[in-house]
Amino acid sequence: MNMKDLQIQVDDWINQYGVRYFNELTNMAILTEEVGELARVMSRIYGEQSFKENDKNNIGEELADILFVVLCIANQTNTDLNLEFQKKMKLKSIRDKKRHKNNPKIN
């Protein structure tokens, strides 16, 4: 499944179950909240914090929540994520061709 298929799937879900998209600023706030939830799980699994009794600990679920909101925002802003992602990968491949391999901090 490609990004366009995912964008269509999210749009279909919104139209069937969600009534309408939240406005763009609300979705930006939701995205920030979801990233925070991922950070909480990551800090408990890989960091020094411990889980509370009712904490969720599913990184995949948190990443899926983030992807869902990103797809909503893409749909609302008429952004073709397939196209934009391919453009970004091309840019990164040119810009960062040697950057990371030559970085003594990670080698």
MOPAC internal coordinates of N, CA, C and O (Angstrom, degrees):
PM7 1SCF
backbone

  N    0.0000 0     0.00 0     0.00 0    0    0    0
  C    1.4466 1     0.00 0     0.00 0    1    0    0
  C    1.5314 1   108.12 1     0.00 0    2    1    0
  O    1.2310 1   120.57 1   -48.98 1    3    2    1
  N    1.3225 1   116.51 1   131.02 1    3    2    1
  C    1.4662 1   119.90 1   178.84 1    5    3    2
  C    1.5272 1   110.30 1   -97.72 1    6    5    3
  O    1.2310 1   121.15 1    -3.14 1    7    6    5
  N    1.3091 1   115.41 1   176.86 1    7    6    5
  C    1.4640 1   120.54 1  -176.81 1    9    7    6
  C    1.5271 1   112.01 1   -60.38 1   10    9    7
  O    1.2310 1   120.64 1   140.72 1   11   10    9
  N    1.3304 1   116.38 1   -39.28 1   11   10    9
  C    1.4676 1   119.19 1   179.84 1   13   11   10
  C    1.5217 1   110.36 1   -60.50 1   14   13   11
  O    1.2310 1   120.71 1   137.58 1   15   14   13
  N    1.3380 1   116.24 1   -42.42 1   15   14   13
  C    1.4654 1   120.08 1   176.87 1   17   15   14
  C    1.5220 1   110.75 1   -61.57 1   18   17   15
  O    1.2310 1   120.62 1   138.96 1   19   18   17
  N    1.3227 1   116.42 1   -41.04 1   19   18   17
  C    1.4680 1   120.30 1   178.50 1   21   19   18
  C    1.5211 1   111.07 1   -65.25 1   22   21   19
  O    1.2310 1   120.46 1   138.74 1   23   22   21
  N    1.3312 1   116.72 1   -41.26 1   23   22   21
  C    1.4574 1   119.86 1   178.05 1   25   23   22
  C    1.5274 1   110.99 1   -62.22 1   26   25   23
  O    1.2310 1   120.40 1   140.33 1   27   26   25
  N    1.3201 1   116.84 1   -39.67 1   27   26   25
  C    1.4725 1   120.75 1   178.12 1   29   27   26
  C    1.5214 1   110.08 1   -66.84 1   30   29   27
  O    1.2310 1   120.57 1   137.47 1   31   30   29
  N    1.3300 1   116.52 1   -42.53 1   31   30   29
  C    1.4643 1   120.51 1  -179.63 1   33   31   30
  C    1.5345 1   110.76 1   -61.29 1   34   33   31
  O    1.2310 1   120.32 1   137.68 1   35   34   33
  N    1.3177 1   117.00 1   -42.32 1   35   34   33
  C    1.4596 1   120.48 1   178.21 1   37   35   34
  C    1.5224 1   110.22 1   -65.87 1   38   37   35
  O    1.2310 1   119.90 1   136.13 1   39   38   37
  N    1.3177 1   117.80 1   -43.87 1   39   38   37
  C    1.4621 1   121.03 1   179.37 1   41   39   38
  C    1.5244 1   110.72 1   -61.16 1   42   41   39
  O    1.2310 1   120.35 1   137.31 1   43   42   41
  N    1.3308 1   116.94 1   -42.69 1   43   42   41
  C    1.4631 1   120.44 1   176.95 1   45   43   42
  C    1.5226 1   110.91 1   -60.57 1   46   45   43
  O    1.2310 1   120.27 1   138.38 1   47   46   45
  N    1.3333 1   117.09 1   -41.62 1   47   46   45
  C    1.4573 1   121.08 1  -179.73 1   49   47   46
  C    1.5301 1   110.42 1   -64.56 1   50   49   47
  O    1.2310 1   120.83 1   134.46 1   51   50   49
  N    1.3299 1   116.02 1   -45.54 1   51   50   49
  C    1.4673 1   120.29 1   179.43 1   53   51   50
  C    1.5215 1   110.03 1   -58.15 1   54   53   51
  O    1.2310 1   120.51 1   134.95 1   55   54   53
  N    1.3206 1   116.62 1   -45.05 1   55   54   53
  C    1.4636 1   120.27 1  -178.71 1   57   55   54
  C    1.5199 1   112.60 1   -68.57 1   58   57   55
  O    1.2310 1   119.64 1   148.86 1   59   58   57
  N    1.3136 1   118.28 1   -31.14 1   59   58   57
  C    1.4609 1   121.45 1  -178.54 1   61   59   58
  C    1.5309 1   112.44 1   -85.56 1   62   61   59
  O    1.2310 1   119.97 1   138.68 1   63   62   61
  N    1.3123 1   117.67 1   -41.32 1   63   62   61
  C    1.4666 1   120.93 1  -172.10 1   65   63   62
  C    1.5292 1   114.30 1  -118.16 1   66   65   63
  O    1.2310 1   120.04 1   154.70 1   67   66   65
  N    1.2911 1   117.52 1   -25.30 1   67   66   65
  C    1.4566 1   120.10 1  -170.43 1   69   67   66
  C    1.5156 1   115.27 1   -96.05 1   70   69   67
  O    1.2310 1   119.25 1   176.83 1   71   70   69
  N    1.2921 1   119.03 1    -3.17 1   71   70   69
  C    1.4573 1   125.95 1  -177.87 1   73   71   70
  C    1.5331 1   110.74 1    70.02 1   74   73   71
  O    1.2310 1   120.24 1   121.75 1   75   74   73
  N    1.3453 1   117.14 1   -58.25 1   75   74   73
  C    1.4627 1   121.84 1   177.80 1   77   75   74
  C    1.5268 1   107.43 1  -159.44 1   78   77   75
  O    1.2310 1   121.14 1   -11.92 1   79   78   77
  N    1.3242 1   115.42 1   168.08 1   79   78   77
  C    1.4590 1   120.25 1   174.02 1   81   79   78
  C    1.5288 1   109.05 1   -71.18 1   82   81   79
  O    1.2310 1   120.22 1   -35.72 1   83   82   81
  N    1.3298 1   117.19 1   144.28 1   83   82   81
  C    1.4608 1   119.60 1   165.32 1   85   83   82
  C    1.5237 1   106.26 1   -64.93 1   86   85   83
  O    1.2310 1   120.30 1   -22.05 1   87   86   85
  N    1.3327 1   117.04 1   157.95 1   87   86   85
  C    1.4647 1   116.76 1   179.52 1   89   87   86
  C    1.5233 1   110.24 1   -66.79 1   90   89   87
  O    1.2310 1   121.49 1   -14.67 1   91   90   89
  N    1.3211 1   114.76 1   165.33 1   91   90   89
  C    1.4660 1   120.88 1  -172.40 1   93   91   90
  C    1.5295 1   112.71 1   -59.76 1   94   93   91
  O    1.2310 1   119.75 1   139.58 1   95   94   93
  N    1.3225 1   118.08 1   -40.42 1   95   94   93
  C    1.4642 1   119.79 1  -179.99 1   97   95   94
  C    1.5249 1   111.70 1   -69.39 1   98   97   95
  O    1.2310 1   120.43 1   144.08 1   99   98   97
  N    1.3262 1   116.79 1   -35.92 1   99   98   97
  C    1.4639 1   119.83 1   175.46 1  101   99   98
  C    1.5140 1   109.50 1   -63.28 1  102  101   99
  O    1.2310 1   120.18 1   135.67 1  103  102  101
  N    1.3312 1   117.26 1   -44.33 1  103  102  101
  C    1.4641 1   119.80 1   178.92 1  105  103  102
  C    1.5177 1   111.83 1   -64.80 1  106  105  103
  O    1.2310 1   119.81 1   146.81 1  107  106  105
  N    1.3206 1   117.98 1   -33.19 1  107  106  105
  C    1.4631 1   119.90 1   175.80 1  109  107  106
  C    1.5244 1   110.18 1   -64.69 1  110  109  107
  O    1.2310 1   120.25 1   138.86 1  111  110  109
  N    1.3122 1   117.13 1   -41.14 1  111  110  109
  C    1.4649 1   120.91 1   177.05 1  113  111  110
  C    1.5251 1   110.63 1   -65.44 1  114  113  111
  O    1.2310 1   120.09 1   139.58 1  115  114  113
  N    1.3164 1   117.43 1   -40.42 1  115  114  113
  C    1.4640 1   121.14 1   177.80 1  117  115  114
  C    1.5193 1   110.02 1   -63.38 1  118  117  115
  O    1.2310 1   120.42 1   138.33 1  119  118  117
  N    1.3400 1   116.79 1   -41.67 1  119  118  117
  C    1.4695 1   120.40 1   178.28 1  121  119  118
  C    1.5312 1   110.45 1   -59.70 1  122  121  119
  O    1.2310 1   120.73 1   136.43 1  123  122  121
  N    1.3189 1   116.21 1   -43.57 1  123  122  121
  C    1.4618 1   120.55 1   178.65 1  125  123  122
  C    1.5240 1   110.60 1   -61.71 1  126  125  123
  O    1.2310 1   120.60 1   137.88 1  127  126  125
  N    1.3103 1   116.46 1   -42.12 1  127  126  125
  C    1.4701 1   121.50 1   177.47 1  129  127  126
  C    1.5273 1   110.94 1   -61.32 1  130  129  127
  O    1.2310 1   120.45 1   135.46 1  131  130  129
  N    1.3249 1   116.74 1   -44.54 1  131  130  129
  C    1.4689 1   120.63 1  -179.25 1  133  131  130
  C    1.5270 1   111.33 1   -65.41 1  134  133  131
  O    1.2310 1   120.10 1   140.88 1  135  134  133
  N    1.3306 1   117.41 1   -39.12 1  135  134  133
  C    1.4687 1   120.34 1   176.86 1  137  135  134
  C    1.5269 1   109.25 1   -63.55 1  138  137  135
  O    1.2310 1   120.41 1   141.90 1  139  138  137
  N    1.3200 1   116.82 1   -38.10 1  139  138  137
  C    1.4615 1   120.42 1   176.06 1  141  139  138
  C    1.5186 1   112.40 1   -62.21 1  142  141  139
  O    1.2310 1   120.39 1   141.19 1  143  142  141
  N    1.3229 1   116.85 1   -38.81 1  143  142  141
  C    1.4646 1   120.47 1   177.43 1  145  143  142
  C    1.5287 1   110.88 1   -64.91 1  146  145  143
  O    1.2310 1   120.12 1   140.61 1  147  146  145
  N    1.3284 1   117.38 1   -39.39 1  147  146  145
  C    1.4574 1   120.37 1   175.14 1  149  147  146
  C    1.5271 1   110.05 1   -63.31 1  150  149  147
  O    1.2310 1   120.50 1   136.67 1  151  150  149
  N    1.3250 1   116.64 1   -43.33 1  151  150  149
  C    1.4672 1   120.42 1   179.24 1  153  151  150
  C    1.5223 1   110.82 1   -60.20 1  154  153  151
  O    1.2310 1   119.94 1   141.28 1  155  154  153
  N    1.3188 1   117.73 1   -38.72 1  155  154  153
  C    1.4630 1   121.14 1   178.53 1  157  155  154
  C    1.5240 1   110.81 1   -61.83 1  158  157  155
  O    1.2310 1   120.34 1   132.99 1  159  158  157
  N    1.3089 1   116.96 1   -47.01 1  159  158  157
  C    1.4693 1   120.53 1   179.61 1  161  159  158
  C    1.5248 1   110.50 1   -64.21 1  162  161  159
  O    1.2310 1   120.58 1   134.50 1  163  162  161
  N    1.3282 1   116.49 1   -45.50 1  163  162  161
  C    1.4679 1   120.42 1  -179.08 1  165  163  162
  C    1.5333 1   110.96 1   -60.61 1  166  165  163
  O    1.2310 1   120.56 1   138.94 1  167  166  165
  N    1.3354 1   116.53 1   -41.06 1  167  166  165
  C    1.4620 1   119.06 1  -178.47 1  169  167  166
  C    1.5219 1   111.74 1   -68.19 1  170  169  167
  O    1.2310 1   120.40 1   154.73 1  171  170  169
  N    1.3179 1   116.83 1   -25.27 1  171  170  169
  C    1.4590 1   120.06 1   178.93 1  173  171  170
  C    1.5285 1   112.02 1   -85.78 1  174  173  171
  O    1.2310 1   120.30 1   146.25 1  175  174  173
  N    1.3231 1   117.03 1   -33.75 1  175  174  173
  C    1.4655 1   119.99 1   179.30 1  177  175  174
  C    1.5230 1   111.01 1   -81.10 1  178  177  175
  O    1.2310 1   120.04 1   133.61 1  179  178  177
  N    1.3270 1   117.54 1   -46.39 1  179  178  177
  C    1.4606 1   121.14 1  -172.95 1  181  179  178
  C    1.5258 1   113.74 1  -106.86 1  182  181  179
  O    1.2310 1   120.53 1   165.69 1  183  182  181
  N    1.3186 1   116.60 1   -14.31 1  183  182  181
  C    1.4539 1   120.78 1  -179.07 1  185  183  182
  C    1.5138 1   111.41 1  -102.21 1  186  185  183
  O    1.2310 1   121.28 1    21.53 1  187  186  185
  N    1.3033 1   115.16 1  -158.47 1  187  186  185
  C    1.4449 1   121.61 1  -172.77 1  189  187  186
  C    1.5219 1   113.84 1   -97.76 1  190  189  187
  O    1.2310 1   119.93 1   174.57 1  191  190  189
  N    1.3267 1   117.74 1    -5.43 1  191  190  189
  C    1.4544 1   119.19 1   179.75 1  193  191  190
  C    1.5262 1   110.52 1   -78.80 1  194  193  191
  O    1.2310 1   120.98 1   -26.18 1  195  194  193
  N    1.3184 1   115.74 1   153.82 1  195  194  193
  C    1.4649 1   121.06 1   176.68 1  197  195  194
  C    1.5279 1   108.85 1  -105.33 1  198  197  195
  O    1.2310 1   121.45 1   -23.33 1  199  198  197
  N    1.3180 1   114.83 1   156.67 1  199  198  197
  C    1.4598 1   120.12 1   179.08 1  201  199  198
  C    1.5222 1   110.21 1   -72.53 1  202  201  199
  O    1.2310 1   121.48 1   -35.84 1  203  202  201
  N    1.3245 1   114.78 1   144.16 1  203  202  201
  C    1.4546 1   121.00 1   168.78 1  205  203  202
  C    1.5212 1   106.97 1   -85.56 1  206  205  203
  O    1.2310 1   120.15 1   -13.23 1  207  206  205
  N    1.2946 1   117.32 1   166.77 1  207  206  205
  C    1.4636 1   121.43 1  -174.21 1  209  207  206
  C    1.5255 1   113.63 1   -56.12 1  210  209  207
  O    1.2310 1   119.80 1   139.11 1  211  210  209
  N    1.3144 1   117.98 1   -40.89 1  211  210  209
  C    1.4678 1   120.79 1  -175.34 1  213  211  210
  C    1.5229 1   113.95 1  -103.50 1  214  213  211
  O    1.2310 1   119.28 1  -168.34 1  215  214  213
  N    1.3296 1   118.97 1    11.66 1  215  214  213
  C    1.4626 1   121.73 1   179.67 1  217  215  214
  C    1.5171 1   111.37 1   -65.25 1  218  217  215
  O    1.2310 1   121.55 1   -40.42 1  219  218  217
  N    1.3399 1   114.64 1   139.58 1  219  218  217
  C    1.4599 1   119.45 1   169.39 1  221  219  218
  C    1.5198 1   107.44 1   -78.77 1  222  221  219
  O    1.2310 1   120.16 1   -30.38 1  223  222  221
  N    1.3204 1   117.29 1   149.62 1  223  222  221
  C    1.4657 1   119.45 1   179.35 1  225  223  222
  C    1.5184 1   111.93 1  -135.25 1  226  225  223
  O    1.2310 1   120.28 1  -145.60 1  227  226  225
  N    1.3313 1   117.07 1    34.40 1  227  226  225
  C    1.4534 1   121.38 1  -177.52 1  229  227  226
  C    1.5243 1   110.23 1  -108.36 1  230  229  227
  O    1.2310 1   120.76 1   -80.49 1  231  230  229
  N    1.3082 1   116.16 1    99.51 1  231  230  229
  C    1.4643 1   121.38 1   179.81 1  233  231  230
  C    1.5250 1   110.57 1   -59.43 1  234  233  231
  O    1.2310 1   120.08 1   138.01 1  235  234  233
  N    1.3160 1   117.45 1   -41.99 1  235  234  233
  C    1.4656 1   121.17 1  -179.64 1  237  235  234
  C    1.5142 1   112.39 1   -59.53 1  238  237  235
  O    1.2310 1   120.36 1   138.76 1  239  238  237
  N    1.3244 1   116.91 1   -41.24 1  239  238  237
  C    1.4582 1   120.75 1   178.70 1  241  239  238
  C    1.5308 1   110.84 1   -64.20 1  242  241  239
  O    1.2310 1   120.79 1   138.35 1  243  242  241
  N    1.3168 1   116.10 1   -41.65 1  243  242  241
  C    1.4665 1   119.51 1   179.60 1  245  243  242
  C    1.5321 1   110.96 1   -67.03 1  246  245  243
  O    1.2310 1   120.19 1   138.77 1  247  246  245
  N    1.3271 1   117.24 1   -41.23 1  247  246  245
  C    1.4709 1   120.30 1   176.99 1  249  247  246
  C    1.5284 1   110.69 1   -63.00 1  250  249  247
  O    1.2310 1   120.17 1   140.35 1  251  250  249
  N    1.3312 1   117.29 1   -39.65 1  251  250  249
  C    1.4592 1   120.66 1   178.49 1  253  251  250
  C    1.5275 1   110.94 1   -64.62 1  254  253  251
  O    1.2310 1   120.30 1   141.39 1  255  254  253
  N    1.3364 1   117.04 1   -38.61 1  255  254  253
  C    1.4668 1   120.08 1   176.36 1  257  255  254
  C    1.5288 1   110.16 1   -60.41 1  258  257  255
  O    1.2310 1   120.58 1   136.07 1  259  258  257
  N    1.3223 1   116.49 1   -43.93 1  259  258  257
  C    1.4659 1   121.42 1   179.57 1  261  259  258
  C    1.5261 1   110.18 1   -62.58 1  262  261  259
  O    1.2310 1   120.49 1   133.95 1  263  262  261
  N    1.3340 1   116.68 1   -46.05 1  263  262  261
  C    1.4616 1   120.84 1  -179.95 1  265  263  262
  C    1.5267 1   110.97 1   -60.82 1  266  265  263
  O    1.2310 1   120.21 1   138.07 1  267  266  265
  N    1.3197 1   117.20 1   -41.93 1  267  266  265
  C    1.4665 1   121.05 1   179.67 1  269  267  266
  C    1.5281 1   110.35 1   -57.53 1  270  269  267
  O    1.2310 1   120.46 1   132.30 1  271  270  269
  N    1.3306 1   116.72 1   -47.70 1  271  270  269
  C    1.4660 1   120.02 1  -178.00 1  273  271  270
  C    1.5306 1   110.83 1   -68.23 1  274  273  271
  O    1.2310 1   120.15 1   141.41 1  275  274  273
  N    1.3343 1   117.31 1   -38.59 1  275  274  273
  C    1.4713 1   120.16 1   176.58 1  277  275  274
  C    1.5243 1   109.85 1   -60.32 1  278  277  275
  O    1.2310 1   120.42 1   137.54 1  279  278  277
  N    1.3153 1   116.80 1   -42.46 1  279  278  277
  C    1.4653 1   120.52 1   178.74 1  281  279  278
  C    1.5198 1   111.08 1   -64.79 1  282  281  279
  O    1.2310 1   120.13 1   141.64 1  283  282  281
  N    1.3306 1   117.37 1   -38.36 1  283  282  281
  C    1.4632 1   120.37 1   175.72 1  285  283  282
  C    1.5221 1   110.35 1   -59.78 1  286  285  283
  O    1.2310 1   120.52 1   131.36 1  287  286  285
  N    1.3248 1   116.61 1   -48.64 1  287  286  285
  C    1.4588 1   120.64 1  -179.15 1  289  287  286
  C    1.5263 1   110.72 1   -62.51 1  290  289  287
  O    1.2310 1   120.29 1   140.02 1  291  290  289
  N    1.3246 1   117.05 1   -39.98 1  291  290  289
  C    1.4676 1   120.20 1   177.41 1  293  291  290
  C    1.5208 1   110.62 1   -61.09 1  294  293  291
  O    1.2310 1   120.38 1   135.38 1  295  294  293
  N    1.3124 1   116.88 1   -44.62 1  295  294  293
  C    1.4668 1   120.17 1   179.02 1  297  295  294
  C    1.5270 1   111.12 1   -62.36 1  298  297  295
  O    1.2310 1   120.56 1   136.41 1  299  298  297
  N    1.3158 1   116.53 1   -43.59 1  299  298  297
  C    1.4608 1   120.53 1  -177.80 1  301  299  298
  C    1.5166 1   112.75 1   -65.36 1  302  301  299
  O    1.2310 1   120.68 1   148.78 1  303  302  301
  N    1.3100 1   116.30 1   -31.22 1  303  302  301
  C    1.4671 1   120.91 1  -176.25 1  305  303  302
  C    1.5246 1   112.25 1  -101.14 1  306  305  303
  O    1.2310 1   120.88 1  -167.84 1  307  306  305
  N    1.3326 1   115.92 1    12.16 1  307  306  305
  C    1.4655 1   121.91 1   179.92 1  309  307  306
  C    1.5177 1   112.25 1    52.94 1  310  309  307
  O    1.2310 1   121.13 1  -135.97 1  311  310  309
  N    1.3299 1   115.44 1    44.03 1  311  310  309
  C    1.4546 1   121.88 1   179.90 1  313  311  310
  C    1.5196 1   109.53 1  -100.02 1  314  313  311
  O    1.2310 1   120.26 1   -54.86 1  315  314  313
  N    1.3116 1   117.11 1   125.14 1  315  314  313
  C    1.4614 1   123.22 1   176.01 1  317  315  314
  C    1.5284 1   107.09 1   -86.17 1  318  317  315
  O    1.2310 1   120.57 1   -80.95 1  319  318  317
  N    1.3311 1   116.51 1    99.05 1  319  318  317
  C    1.4627 1   120.04 1  -176.03 1  321  319  318
  C    1.5228 1   112.52 1   -65.80 1  322  321  319
  O    1.2310 1   119.62 1   148.27 1  323  322  321
  N    1.3164 1   118.33 1   -31.73 1  323  322  321
  C    1.4709 1   119.61 1   174.87 1  325  323  322
  C    1.5226 1   109.97 1   -56.59 1  326  325  323
  O    1.2310 1   121.10 1   127.45 1  327  326  325
  N    1.3086 1   115.49 1   -52.55 1  327  326  325
  C    1.4637 1   121.29 1  -178.27 1  329  327  326
  C    1.5268 1   110.77 1   -63.05 1  330  329  327
  O    1.2310 1   120.40 1   131.59 1  331  330  329
  N    1.3235 1   116.83 1   -48.41 1  331  330  329
  C    1.4678 1   120.27 1  -176.83 1  333  331  330
  C    1.5196 1   111.95 1   -65.39 1  334  333  331
  O    1.2310 1   120.24 1   142.96 1  335  334  333
  N    1.3275 1   117.15 1   -37.04 1  335  334  333
  C    1.4626 1   119.55 1   179.23 1  337  335  334
  C    1.5285 1   111.09 1   -67.81 1  338  337  335
  O    1.2310 1   120.31 1   139.33 1  339  338  337
  N    1.3238 1   117.01 1   -40.67 1  339  338  337
  C    1.4641 1   120.03 1   178.21 1  341  339  338
  C    1.5298 1   110.78 1   -64.39 1  342  341  339
  O    1.2310 1   120.70 1   139.27 1  343  342  341
  N    1.3208 1   116.26 1   -40.73 1  343  342  341
  C    1.4600 1   119.78 1   176.58 1  345  343  342
  C    1.5271 1   110.80 1   -62.53 1  346  345  343
  O    1.2310 1   120.18 1   138.02 1  347  346  345
  N    1.3260 1   117.25 1   -41.98 1  347  346  345
  C    1.4658 1   121.06 1   179.78 1  349  347  346
  C    1.5219 1   111.44 1   -65.26 1  350  349  347
  O    1.2310 1   119.81 1   138.90 1  351  350  349
  N    1.3323 1   117.98 1   -41.10 1  351  350  349
  C    1.4683 1   120.79 1   179.44 1  353  351  350
  C    1.5175 1   110.80 1   -64.82 1  354  353  351
  O    1.2310 1   120.26 1   141.51 1  355  354  353
  N    1.3317 1   117.12 1   -38.49 1  355  354  353
  C    1.4657 1   120.41 1   177.56 1  357  355  354
  C    1.5209 1   110.06 1   -64.57 1  358  357  355
  O    1.2310 1   120.38 1   133.59 1  359  358  357
  N    1.3255 1   116.87 1   -46.41 1  359  358  357
  C    1.4574 1   121.23 1   178.73 1  361  359  358
  C    1.5285 1   111.51 1   -60.15 1  362  361  359
  O    1.2310 1   120.20 1   132.61 1  363  362  361
  N    1.3262 1   117.23 1   -47.39 1  363  362  361
  C    1.4618 1   121.02 1   179.96 1  365  363  362
  C    1.5190 1   111.61 1   -62.89 1  366  365  363
  O    1.2310 1   120.44 1   142.94 1  367  366  365
  N    1.3247 1   116.76 1   -37.06 1  367  366  365
  C    1.4642 1   120.67 1  -179.45 1  369  367  366
  C    1.5201 1   111.39 1   -66.15 1  370  369  367
  O    1.2310 1   120.58 1   144.32 1  371  370  369
  N    1.3157 1   116.49 1   -35.68 1  371  370  369
  C    1.4675 1   120.52 1   177.45 1  373  371  370
  C    1.5220 1   110.03 1   -77.13 1  374  373  371
  O    1.2310 1   120.46 1   129.00 1  375  374  373
  N    1.3042 1   116.72 1   -51.00 1  375  374  373
  C    1.4609 1   122.01 1  -175.39 1  377  375  374
  C    1.5302 1   112.57 1   -65.31 1  378  377  375
  O    1.2310 1   120.49 1   140.39 1  379  378  377
  N    1.3098 1   116.67 1   -39.61 1  379  378  377
  C    1.4692 1   121.12 1  -172.02 1  381  379  378
  C    1.5239 1   113.54 1  -107.35 1  382  381  379
  O    1.2310 1   120.75 1  -160.03 1  383  382  381
  N    1.3396 1   116.17 1    19.97 1  383  382  381
  C    1.4611 1   120.77 1  -175.17 1  385  383  382
  C    1.5241 1   111.99 1   -50.15 1  386  385  383
  O    1.2310 1   120.12 1   135.04 1  387  386  385
  N    1.3192 1   117.38 1   -44.96 1  387  386  385
  C    1.4672 1   120.77 1  -178.81 1  389  387  386
  C    1.5246 1   112.60 1  -117.10 1  390  389  387
  O    1.2310 1   120.43 1   172.15 1  391  390  389
  N    1.3005 1   116.78 1    -7.85 1  391  390  389
  C    1.4630 1   121.41 1  -172.21 1  393  391  390
  C    1.5309 1   112.50 1   -54.60 1  394  393  391
  O    1.2310 1   119.95 1   128.06 1  395  394  393
  N    1.2930 1   117.71 1   -51.94 1  395  394  393
  C    1.4663 1   120.73 1  -175.62 1  397  395  394
  C    1.5273 1   111.95 1   -75.66 1  398  397  395
  O    1.2310 1   120.53 1   143.60 1  399  398  397
  N    1.3084 1   116.59 1   -36.40 1  399  398  397
  C    1.4709 1   119.89 1   178.66 1  401  399  398
  C    1.5289 1   111.08 1   -66.25 1  402  401  399
  O    1.2310 1   120.22 1   152.76 1  403  402  401
  N    1.3216 1   117.19 1   -27.24 1  403  402  401
  C    1.4565 1   121.51 1  -179.66 1  405  403  402
  C    1.5281 1   113.09 1   -96.42 1  406  405  403
  O    1.2310 1   120.10 1  -171.68 1  407  406  405
  N    1.2890 1   117.41 1     8.32 1  407  406  405
  C    1.4650 1   121.61 1  -177.87 1  409  407  406
  C    1.5263 1   109.31 1   -89.24 1  410  409  407
  O    1.2310 1   119.76 1   -71.56 1  411  410  409
  N    1.3098 1   118.06 1   108.44 1  411  410  409
  C    1.4745 1   120.53 1  -178.05 1  413  411  410
  C    1.5290 1   112.94 1   -65.91 1  414  413  411
  O    1.2310 1   120.09 1   162.87 1  415  414  413
  N    1.3261 1   117.42 1   -17.13 1  415  414  413
  C    1.4613 1   120.68 1   179.39 1  417  415  414
  C    1.5215 1   112.38 1   -70.73 1  418  417  415
  O    1.2310 1   120.08 1   155.45 1  419  418  417
  N    1.3371 1   117.45 1   -24.55 1  419  418  417
  C    1.4685 1   119.25 1  -177.65 1  421  419  418
  C    1.5169 1   113.41 1  -117.35 1  422  421  419
  O    1.2310 1   119.82 1  -179.38 1  423  422  421
  N    1.2935 1   117.95 1     0.62 1  423  422  421
  C    1.4605 1   121.01 1   179.58 1  425  423  422
  C    1.5104 1   111.09 1  -103.21 1  426  425  423
  O    1.2310 1   120.10 1   180.00 1  427  426  425

